[in-house]
Amino acid sequence: MSGGFAAPGAGKAGRNQTIMTGAAAAS
């Protein structure tokens, strides 16, 4: 819900990993 890119990843890999990856990519 934090970001669109996190929606698909959260369901498969997990919210923790998705948020970390998304934050790094966004930064």
C-alpha distance matrix in Angstrom:
0.0 3.8 5.4 6.9 9.1 7.0 6.4 10.3 11.1 9.2 11.3 14.4 14.8 12.5 9.6 12.4 13.9 11.0 9.9 13.6 14.4 11.8 13.1 16.6 16.3 15.0 17.7
3.8 0.0 3.8 7.2 8.7 6.9 8.3 11.8 11.8 10.4 13.4 15.9 15.4 13.2 9.8 11.6 13.0 10.1 7.9 11.4 12.3 9.4 9.9 13.6 13.6 11.8 14.2
5.4 3.8 0.0 3.8 5.5 5.3 6.9 10.0 10.5 10.3 13.1 15.2 15.1 13.7 11.0 13.0 13.3 9.8 8.5 11.7 11.4 8.0 9.5 12.7 11.7 10.0 13.1
6.9 7.2 3.8 0.0 3.8 5.3 5.4 7.8 9.5 10.2 12.1 14.1 14.8 14.2 12.3 14.9 14.6 10.8 10.8 13.9 12.8 9.6 12.1 14.7 12.9 11.8 15.3
9.1 8.7 5.5 3.8 0.0 3.8 5.6 6.5 7.0 8.9 11.1 12.2 12.3 12.4 11.1 13.2 12.1 8.3 9.1 11.6 9.7 7.0 10.2 12.2 10.2 10.1 13.7
7.0 6.9 5.3 5.3 3.8 0.0 3.8 5.7 5.2 5.6 8.6 10.1 9.9 9.1 7.4 9.8 9.3 5.6 6.4 9.6 8.8 6.7 9.6 12.1 11.2 11.3 14.4
6.4 8.3 6.9 5.4 5.6 3.8 0.0 3.8 5.6 5.4 6.8 9.3 10.5 9.7 8.6 11.9 11.9 8.5 9.7 13.1 12.3 10.4 13.4 15.9 14.8 14.8 18.1
10.3 11.8 10.0 7.8 6.5 5.7 3.8 0.0 3.8 5.6 5.6 6.9 8.8 9.4 9.7 12.9 11.9 8.8 11.3 14.0 12.5 11.4 14.9 16.7 15.3 16.0 19.4
11.1 11.8 10.5 9.5 7.0 5.2 5.6 3.8 0.0 3.8 5.4 5.3 5.5 6.5 7.3 9.8 8.3 5.6 8.8 10.9 9.5 9.4 12.8 14.2 13.4 14.8 17.7
9.2 10.4 10.3 10.2 8.9 5.6 5.4 5.6 3.8 0.0 3.8 5.6 5.7 4.3 4.4 7.8 7.8 5.7 8.0 10.8 10.7 10.5 13.2 15.3 15.2 16.1 18.8
11.3 13.4 13.1 12.1 11.1 8.6 6.8 5.6 5.4 3.8 0.0 3.8 6.3 6.0 7.5 10.9 10.8 9.2 11.8 14.4 14.1 14.0 16.9 18.8 18.5 19.5 22.3
14.4 15.9 15.2 14.1 12.2 10.1 9.3 6.9 5.3 5.6 3.8 0.0 3.8 5.8 8.7 11.2 10.0 9.1 12.5 14.3 13.4 14.1 17.3 18.5 18.1 19.8 22.5
14.8 15.4 15.1 14.8 12.3 9.9 10.5 8.8 5.5 5.7 6.3 3.8 0.0 3.8 7.1 8.4 6.6 6.8 10.3 11.3 10.7 12.3 15.1 15.9 16.1 18.1 20.3
12.5 13.2 13.7 14.2 12.4 9.1 9.7 9.4 6.5 4.3 6.0 5.8 3.8 0.0 3.8 5.6 5.6 6.0 8.5 10.1 10.7 11.8 14.1 15.6 16.4 17.8 19.8
9.6 9.8 11.0 12.3 11.1 7.4 8.6 9.7 7.3 4.4 7.5 8.7 7.1 3.8 0.0 3.8 5.6 5.0 5.8 8.4 9.8 10.0 11.7 14.0 15.0 15.7 17.6
12.4 11.6 13.0 14.9 13.2 9.8 11.9 12.9 9.8 7.8 10.9 11.2 8.4 5.6 3.8 0.0 3.8 5.6 5.5 6.3 8.7 10.0 10.7 12.5 14.4 15.4 16.5
13.9 13.0 13.3 14.6 12.1 9.3 11.9 11.9 8.3 7.8 10.8 10.0 6.6 5.6 5.6 3.8 0.0 3.8 5.6 5.1 6.1 8.4 9.9 10.7 12.2 14.0 15.4
11.0 10.1 9.8 10.8 8.3 5.6 8.5 8.8 5.6 5.7 9.2 9.1 6.8 6.0 5.0 5.6 3.8 0.0 3.8 5.4 5.2 5.8 8.4 9.9 10.4 11.8 13.9
9.9 7.9 8.5 10.8 9.1 6.4 9.7 11.3 8.8 8.0 11.8 12.5 10.3 8.5 5.8 5.5 5.6 3.8 0.0 3.8 5.5 5.0 5.9 8.4 9.8 10.1 11.8
13.6 11.4 11.7 13.9 11.6 9.6 13.1 14.0 10.9 10.8 14.4 14.3 11.3 10.1 8.4 6.3 5.1 5.4 3.8 0.0 3.8 5.5 5.2 6.2 8.6 9.9 10.6
14.4 12.3 11.4 12.8 9.7 8.8 12.3 12.5 9.5 10.7 14.1 13.4 10.7 10.7 9.8 8.7 6.1 5.2 5.5 3.8 0.0 3.8 5.5 5.2 6.1 8.5 9.9
11.8 9.4 8.0 9.6 7.0 6.7 10.4 11.4 9.4 10.5 14.0 14.1 12.3 11.8 10.0 10.0 8.4 5.8 5.0 5.5 3.8 0.0 3.8 5.5 5.1 5.9 8.4
13.1 9.9 9.5 12.1 10.2 9.6 13.4 14.9 12.8 13.2 16.9 17.3 15.1 14.1 11.7 10.7 9.9 8.4 5.9 5.2 5.5 3.8 0.0 3.8 5.5 5.1 5.9
16.6 13.6 12.7 14.7 12.2 12.1 15.9 16.7 14.2 15.3 18.8 18.5 15.9 15.6 14.0 12.5 10.7 9.9 8.4 6.2 5.2 5.5 3.8 0.0 3.8 5.5 5.1
16.3 13.6 11.7 12.9 10.2 11.2 14.8 15.3 13.4 15.2 18.5 18.1 16.1 16.4 15.0 14.4 12.2 10.4 9.8 8.6 6.1 5.1 5.5 3.8 0.0 3.8 5.5
15.0 11.8 10.0 11.8 10.1 11.3 14.8 16.0 14.8 16.1 19.5 19.8 18.1 17.8 15.7 15.4 14.0 11.8 10.1 9.9 8.5 5.9 5.1 5.5 3.8 0.0 3.8
17.7 14.2 13.1 15.3 13.7 14.4 18.1 19.4 17.7 18.8 22.3 22.5 20.3 19.8 17.6 16.5 15.4 13.9 11.8 10.6 9.9 8.4 5.9 5.1 5.5 3.8 0.0
